[in-house]
Amino acid sequence: MMEISNKEIRALWLNACGLSTNPTGALDLLKTIKDLGFVQLDTIQNVSRAHHHILWSRNQNYKEHMLDELLADKGNIFEHFTHDASVIPIDYYPMWTRQFSRMKAYYDKSKRYQEMLKLADFSDILSRIENEGALSTEAFNTKKPEKDKMWSRPPHKLALDYMWYAGDLATSHREKFKKFYDLSGRVIPEHIKERTHDDHAQINWLCQTALDKLNFATPKEIQKFWDATERAEVTNWISWQNEKKPLIPIKWKTAEGSLIEAYAPSDIEERLKKLKKPTTRLRILNPFDPAIRDRSRLKQLFDFDYKIEIFVPAAKRKWGYYVYPILEGDKFIGRIDLKGDRKNKTLNVINFWSEPGVKWNSKRIEKLEAELSRLSTLAELTEINWLLKPDFPQ
């Protein structure tokens, strides 16, 4: 069984995530999304929303308006649910029809959800969208049946999302992150929709593509990548693939020195040969960045224990509300608590923490200040304000 060192596996992962080279040069936004597989969407605009920050981290010529424009210009990407709401290349749509069925079945099994949906007028919603074009939730005015229940939502919002999960509706475009729903037939190009694949072919594609994007993975990680298959389906796929012998069983060394058994694509040796040392560029990564999204994988690879604390009560937070990991080369060297003040065009640096054993000399501090300046430009902020200037450990 092939054994891969921790140094090599880190480089392999950062290359897979698009973080091994400097984020410069000509921008091909659709290719960037395809290379990653999908990009998670998030509502929180702490400095810049997660999807913008993720794309900017791969190429700093990216601007916040570009993703909305790519979505509105039909035929490039579509929105749906992986492990969370995401943008996905339109070419992958024919392999996504089983996910529509899975999501619909999930909500069909919920008695509570179905009871709430009975209050929605589906025919009216569909008729209005058909006649008026894409509409947001603000175009409807049904009220929540239980005002004191945090999880209770207006029937029209539930119905719109239900039809979106099922693939009957699709995201037409967004305006200031507000989603507009339209009939999927008017959003997804006909030549894409007419491509059909049976369930077996879709499972095969989802598993194979997940492993290709991950470069190395356990069955659990393959399943979690798209979250569009069941664990048993992944296990069966591996057994079927092993009969054909295209998967390579490997062991890779964690940062702590233990070995993890996993699978790699058939060309893993070629991928390793082509590896180059990751750039020493310092990057401030978004908490939802694909490189760190799987916290267990992150800890095993880099010995970096990270958790976003937006759902942790303030008094119980160890770090802060929205703390960003700092990556330099193939190591995580610190964390920084930032908040963008768009009204006053200021990036506030709330706090900073160095990782144990990391020396912050003048050169490294300059690299951090340069990255803060670049990040502020993404959010169109003109000033950087250190609320607490740290005594950098030397």
Salt bridges, closest charged atoms under 4 A:
ASP35 OD2 - LYS31 NZ 2.89
GLU64 OE2 - ARG342 NH2 2.69
GLU69 OE2 - HIS65 ND1 2.92
GLU79 OE2 - ARG174 NE 2.73
ASP91 OD2 - LYS34 NZ 2.91
ASP108 OD2 - LYS104 NZ 2.85
GLU115 OE2 - LYS118 NZ 3.02
GLU132 OE2 - ARG128 NE 2.87
GLU138 OE1 - LYS178 NZ 3.01
GLU146 OE2 - ARG112 NH2 2.22
ASP161 OD2 - ARG153 NH1 3.09
GLU175 OE2 - HIS173 NE2 3.30
ASP182 OD1 - ARG186 NH2 2.78
ASP199 OD1 - ARG98 NE 2.78
ASP212 OD1 - ARG271 NH2 2.36
GLU221 OE1 - ARG297 NH1 2.88
GLU230 OE2 - ARG102 NH2 2.72
GLU233 OE2 - ARG98 NH2 2.75
GLU256 OE2 - LYS299 NZ 3.23
ASP267 OD1 - ARG271 NE 2.87
ASP289 OD2 - ARG58 NH1 2.51
ASP294 OD2 - LYS224 NZ 3.45
ASP303 OD1 - LYS299 NZ 2.73
GLU328 OE1 - ARG364 NH2 2.56
GLU328 OE2 - LYS367 NZ 2.63
ASP330 OD2 - LYS7 NZ 3.15
GLU355 OE2 - ARG335 NE 2.87
GLU369 OE2 - LYS389 NZ 3.44
GLU371 OE1 - ARG374 NH2 2.90
